[in-house]
Structure formats: structure tokens, C-alpha cells
């Protein structure tokens, strides 16, 4: 999971997200209109598409292959409908992180709650939103996802250390809940400001926590319900109160908790790690189609790395036919690595743009 850095200096402010892509596909809707209709269950002119957020080492390879001068040029070329704009630059003490690890092993401390009380909790007032807000005001007619990149689960695990975190869930559950609440409150406070300032310029709150491995969850569904789900619901409710959709990211095999994400109102699930256990398109369609929007699904572990462009195109058509029409086609890992073939990125995008949209009316 990576963070998107989308610089104002690289943005082409004279493009409005409509008209014809350089591949020649005439689009009847703006990108923003298309994704909004897709989410609402209305018919669109074509499937949605998001390139993702390629790794910094991948961008030069893609720009060279596609003969583009900038990242935004490439997004325009490929018909990318989505722009991910982060909501935060934390300006704490020089060299600090929002949630640095504890200097001591908390398992060895007698008064563990005092350690949490004395932890250097970040100040929400030290978050600078100005660059993100400026971007949102100029982004054009693309669907805008963003807000604070809220990794509250990873943050708490990072404070304690991952092994200690899992042990403390059993040994000191109240301690874990206190630390998690403090981390969550930071994100609730900062999102409150960002959502108020962004207003109608933001379409969806996008945040993520990687709850899965290749084969299963990192924890039991019962632990998820006790320690994490209540906070996910607060984040989701907060965004909905501002009229935003909620896009949630989690890598890995998370099929055992998708029903819970649906129940708390999450609107869209990303990235659908296609080769993880029960995260393939048929399984997701059989259990969750028409209950949640999908974004992702095009395998980056094997398919986009090793397959031919023809095989990629066939897979795009298959994934859309199974999970569509309420899916935004995108790589199953947004941080496209340098081992992904540029010609397969091209095949993924052009096949998506050429597909005839499925009707929501069946």
C-alpha cells in the first residue's frame, strides 16, 4: 500500500475530463459523471477505469513507453477516470512521524496504561491541508477520492510492534482499545476539517488498512469485530454525513469480513487482490455482487507481469462480465511495480475503454 503524491506542478489544468481520449474512444460522459452514475447503479457509456498509483520507479518506464511527458499526460491518454488526492502533510517536530514506535517494550512495563498516556500523540493542528485543497479546486471533471490516508490499524501495530500488538489483544484488550481510540480520534478530527474545507470538490473518502495475507486475515473475525470494526464504522459514518462515498482499501484475503464492511455502509472495496484466497471475481460475485462497488481486480502478481496483452484483454473482459457493471477496472495492487509490462497496462486500459457497458437493468 502506498500513498499517492499528485503534485500541482504536474497537473494539466486546461483539461476538463471530457471529450475523446488519444486512443480515439469518444466518451459521452465526463469521468466524474461516469463514476457517479456507476456508483448509483445507473447505466454508463463504458466501464470505469483507474490506473492506480504506480511506484515511483515505474513512472519513468511508463512515460518512456507511452511517449508521455508527465504522469497526468499518461492518465489522460489511458482514459483514467479517478484522481486520488491525499488530505495530509503532517508538520510535526522535524524528523518525527505521526505515530512513532514506543522506545520501550510495553510488555515489560508494570503500568502499561501510563505508557499510553505519556505517548507523544500527534497534534491534529499540525496537519497542512493547503496543497490538497488547492488541487481539489483545480482537478477538473474527474472523480475525486481522497482525505486523510487513515492507516489506524497499522499505526497502532506500529506503536506496539506487530507481535506485541497481537499479544496485547489477548493480554490487555483495554490497553489496545485505548490506543486505537486515540489514533482514531486523530483521524476523525483531521478528516472533519478536511471534509469541511473540501466541500463538494471531494467525491469519496478513500482510506485503507491491509487486513489480509495471501491466504487469510491477519487476525480472527472476532478480533476484527472487537478492536477495529467500531472505528471503521465511525470513519464511514463521518464521511457519509458529509455526503461522501467511502472507498476502502485492504490488500490480501479479506473475504471473511467483507459482509461486515457492507453492513457498516462502505460503498466501494479496493483493490481485490485477485490471487489471494477467495478474492477472485467469481467468488466475489457469488457472495457480494450488487451489495458493494468493486475497484481493482486485474491481477498484478502474475497476469500483468507475465501474460500477453491478448491474455490481459481477455481477463479484463472476464472480470467485467462477472463483477460488472458496478466495477472500476484497475490493477489489483495500485502501486504498479516496475516488473509489470507497459504493454499490459496499455491492454488493460484500451480493453476497458472499448467494452460495451453492461446494463444495470439486466
N, C-alpha and C positions, 0 to 999 in steps of 0.2 A: 504494500500500500504506500503510495507516495502522495505528496502534496503538489497541487498544481500551482505553478508560478506563471501568471499570464501578465506580462509587462505592458503597461500603457504604451511605451515607446514602440512596441511591435504591433500595435493594433491598427488596422486599416479603417479609420473612422468614416471613410466615404462609401462603405459597403453596408447595405441595409438588410441583408439576409434574404433577399428575394431574387427573382429573375432566373437566369439559366446558368448552370454550372459549366465549368470549362470542358466537362465531358459531354456536354450537349443535351443534357436532360432538362426539359422545360418543366419547371416546378410551378404548380398553380397556387401553392400556399407559401407564405414565409415560413422559415424554420420554427419560429415561435408559435405561429398558428398551428402548424402541423403537430408539434408535440402536445400542445394544449388539447387539440381535438383527439389525439390518440389516447391521452390520459382520461379524457371524459367519455371514451367509448364511442366516439363519432368516427365516421368514415373519413379517411385522408387520401391524399393523392399518391403517396408512397409510404413505405416504412420509414421510421425514424432512424437516424444514424449518428453515432458519436465515435469519433476516432479514439477517444480516451486521452491520456496524458503521457505520451511517450517519454521514456527515460532520457535524461539529458545526453547520454551517449548515443542515443538512437536518432535524435533530431538531425544531426549533420548527414547521416546516411539517407534519411528520408528526403531531406531537402535536395541532396545531390541527385537522387534517383528521379524525383519528380520535377527537377529543374525549377524549384521554387526559391524565392529569396527570403521568405520568412515563414514562421510557423503558421501565422494567420493565412498567408497565401495558400499553404497546403490545405488548411481546413476548408477554405473556400473552394479549392479545386475538387476536393473529395465530397463536397456537399454535406459537411458536418453541421448538424442542427443545434448542437449544445455547446455552451460555453460555461466552464467551471471557474468560478471566481471566489477565492478564499476570502474570509472575513477578518483575518487577524494577522497582525505583526506585533508580537509581544516585545515590548521595550523595557524589560526589567533591568536589574543591575547587569553591567557588562559581563558577558560570558555566562549568564545564567540561563537556565531552562525554566519553562513554566512549572514543571514538576520533576525536580532532580531526585535521584535515588537517595534514600537515607544513608548517612555516613556510618551508622552502626547496624548490626544485626538485631532487628527488633525482637527476634525470638529469645535473645539473651537478656532482654531488659525486663526488670521487675514491674515497672509501671509503664506498660505499653501505651495506654491511652494518653499519658503525659507526653510521650514521644510524638504522638499525632498532634496534640495541642500545640507543641512547640515547633512543629514543622514550618518552614518558611513558605506558607501558602501564597500563591501569586495574587497580585493586586489587579482586579479587572480594569481599574483606571489606567493601567499601563499598556493597554492594547490600543494600537493605532489602526484605525479603520479607513483612513483618508484615501489611500491608494485604491482599495477595493471599491469604495463608494464612488470614486471618480470613474473607475472602469464601468461600473454598472450604469452610470448615466450616459455612457457613450457606446455601449456594446452593440447597438443595432438590433435588428429583428431576429435574434437567436434566442433559444430557450436558455434561461439563466439559472444555473444551480450553484449553490454556494452557502455562505455562512461560516461560522467557526468550524474548523476541522476538528471535530469533537471526538477524541480517542479516549474517552473516560476510562474504559476498561484497561487499555494499555497503560494509561497514566498511573492508575492505582497499582497495577502489576509492577510498573517501573519503580514506584516509590518503595515497595516492599522487597522487590526481587521476585521473579516469577514463581520459583519454588516456594518461597515463604508465603507468597500471596495465596497459593492454593492450599497450603497447610493451615494458614490462618482462617480460611473459610470454615474449617472444621474446628480449630482450636479456639479461635477468638472471633466468632462471627460478628459481634457487636463492633469490634475494632475495625473490621473490614467495611462494615456498613457506614461507620462514621467517616472513614477516609473517603469512601466512594461518594457520600453525600457532599463532602466539602469540594471534591473535584467537580461533581455535577453542578453544584451551585455556581462555581466559576463560569461554567459554560452557559448556564441559564442566564446569568447576569450579563455576560458579554453578548450573547445572542439577542437578548432583549434590546440592547442598544442598537446592534447592527440591523435587526429586523425593522425597528422603528425608523432608523435613518435611511435604510434602503427603500422602504415603501414598496410601491408597485414595480420598481425596477428589478426586483428579485422574484423568480417564479417558484423555486423549490429550495428547501433546505436539504443540503447534501452533506452527510457525515458518515463515519464508518469506524467499525471495530472488527478486527479479524477474529471471529469466534471459532473458526473451524480449522482442522488439519486436512490433509488429503483424504482421510478415511472417516473422520467423525469430529464431534465437538471437542473443544479443549477441556470441557467440564460437563457435568451431568445437566440435563434439562432442569432438574430440581434446583441445582445451584444457580442456574441462569434465572429461574423464576424468583429466587430469594434475593440475589445480590445485584442483578443487572436490569431485569425487565422493568421494575418500577421506575427507574431513571430513564430508560428508553421511552416509556410512556409519557413522562414529563416533557422530554425534548420534543416528542411528536405532538403532544397537545399544544405546547407553546407555539410551534410553527403553524399548526392549523389555526390557532387563534389569530394569527396574522394573515390568514388566507393563503398560506403557502402549502404546496405539496411537500411530502417528505420522501426523499430518496435515501435509502440506507445501503451502505457498502459493508459486505463481510466476505472475505475470501474463505475458501475451504468448504468442507461438507457441513452444511448447517440445516439440512433438510428436517431435522428433528425439532427445530424451533421456528420454522417458517410460519406455521399456523399461529404461533404466539405473536409474531411480528404483524401478521394480518389482523389479529384480534385487537391490537393496540392502535391500529389505524395507519401503519406505514403504507405508503402508496406505491412505492417502486423499490424493487430489490435489485441490487448490483453486486458483483459482476457475473454471477452464475458460473462458477469455476467448473467448466464442463466435464473435466476428467475426475473430479472429486466424487466420492461415493454419493449416489442418488442426486446429483446435481445436473444430470444430463437433461436435454429438452423433453424427451418422452416422460420421464419420471415427474419433472416439474409440471408438465401439462396435465398429467393424470391426477395430480394431487392439488394443484394450486392455480391452474388457469382460470381466468375470469374473476379471481379473488384479489390479485395484485398485478401491478405492471412489472414487466421484466426489462432489464437493461444489461446487455452483455451477451454471453452465450457462445461466442466464437472462440474456440479453444486456442490458447496461446502456449500451451505446454508442448503440444505435438503438431497440431494441424497447421497453424500459421508458420511454424518453424520448418516443417519437413514436407508438407504436402505441395502439390502443384497448384497453380492458380485455378485450374479447372476443378480440382477437388475442393478448394476453398469456396468457389462459387456454388457448387452443389450443396455444400454444408450450410452456407448462408440461406439458400432456398429451403433446405430441410428444416433448419431451426425456425425460420419464419413461418413455414407451413404448420409446424407443430405448436409453437408458442404464440404466433400472431393472432389477431392484428395488434394486440397491446404489448408490443415489444419494441424497444430501441436497440437495433443491431449494433453491437460493439464488441471489442475484444473481451475475453474472459479474465484478463488482467489489464487494467487501464494503463499501467506503466510499461508500455511495449518495450521489450528489451532488444538489444542490437542483433540477437540471433533470429529475430523474425524477418522473413524475406520481404523487402519492399513491394515486390510484385504481388505478394499475397495480401498486403494491405490494399493495394490497388484493386485486386479481385474482390475483396470483401466490400469495399466501398461501391464499386461500379455495379456489382450484383445487387446490392441493397437498393441503389437508385433506380435500377431497371425493373425491379419487381413490381408486379401489379398488386396493389394493396388488397388484402382480404377485407371483406365487408364485415362490419360488426354485427350485421343483422343475420349472418349465417348464409 
